[in-house]
Amino acid sequence: MLTYYCYITSNKNRTVLYIGYTDNLKRRLVEHSKGIGAVFTKKYKATDLVYFETFDNKKEAKKRESQLKNWHKEWKWNLIKKSNPNLITLEIN
């Protein structure tokens, strides 16, 4: 069974947010760091993982991604700060 992720990345200055979903978070973060797959993350260097959620199916992860993309920026930052108050770059094992 695959695990799916809805995730948020940011740049070093924490001025932009990128929201996506994937079934392989580690691979996707490597792709972002190499500038592969998302023009936005390459342009704004939004490669630092600051938040993620896990899901049992693709449909729910995609639904959450869509939901978060429609939120106000302040709401997104508040969500991130609940689990990552220092806005550190999260590591994936």
WOFEN-V485040 format. One record per helix or strand of 2 or more residues. SS is the DSSP state (alpha for helix, beta for strand). FROM is the first residue (numbers start at 1). TO is the last residue. Records with the same first field share a line. If there is no record, write none. Layout:
BEGIN
SS->FROM-TO + FROM-TO
END
This chain:
BEGIN
beta->4-10 + 17-22 + 48-55
alpha->25-33 + 39-44 + 58-69 + 73-83
END
